[in-house]
Amino acid sequence: MIVLKTARELALMKKACELSAGALRAVGEAIEPGISTHELDHIAYDYIIKRGGKPNFLGYNGFPATACISINHEVIHGIPSKKRRLQSGDLVSVDLGAVVDGYHGDNAFTFACGEIPEQVQRLSDITQQSLFKGIEAAVVGGRIGDIGNAIQTYVEAAGFSVVRDFVGHGIGTKLHEEPEVPNFLKGSRGSRLMPGMTLAIEPMINAGKEAVTILSDGWTVVTSDNSMSAHFEHTIVITENGPVIMTRPPEDD
């Protein structure tokens, strides 16, 4: 069942989304060669806890950390480690969220660690822009499939591939709610978009082919052809006046 949020619920959810965005920004500001992914995860944890929230990934289906940190050919769900240190040239995707007063926020960003090759930067740029293409399509009267179609069309025209094994989702009092939000056109156009729908739109884009593999840790998803991957995500709400991005960091933070 798709849950439409009231103005009161959206106000509560905005707190979680702003906290999620602030934590993501804090992690991004700390990314540099030599830092461990465990240290980055600790930054995210401290940021969320000190501001009255809880990390919503920590313990989710057994996930052992606050943030998913995925590097280079890792697509999503990378597990932070004290032994894993960033190197200049790494492409670092960070996905995290927070829960406040029972409502969730969720966002992701792909950061460059030091200087990265031009073609890798292009992958990141196209992935980020495809997120905004998907958001632009999230309008009242449209359908879920319009979001994925906008992302897929933009990405494939640029020569990259859309991961199909993982998709975006509804979000609210649960981290994952209905509906699924594919980053590609999947059969029918799906559910109609209505005011009050809150969605986590998150294109996962590969430089090579779309196929992915889950590693033996049961979490880390990698490209099957070892090509680079990028991931961006915003939580949005659909309104009569168009989509609104809720995962913006607070200005006074």
Protein Blocks (a to p, Z undefined) as FASTA:
>chain_A
ZZdddfklmmmmmmmmmmmmmmmmmmmmmgcghiafklmmmmmmmmmmmnopacfkgopa
hiabfbdcdehjambhpacdfklccdehiacdddddddeehiacdddddddehjadfklm
mmmmmmmmmmmmmmmmmcghiafklmmmmmmmmmmmnopacdfkbccddddjbfbdcddd
dfbdehjebjaddehiacdddddddfbdfbdcddfkomaccdfklpacddddddddddfk
bpadfbbcdfkZZ
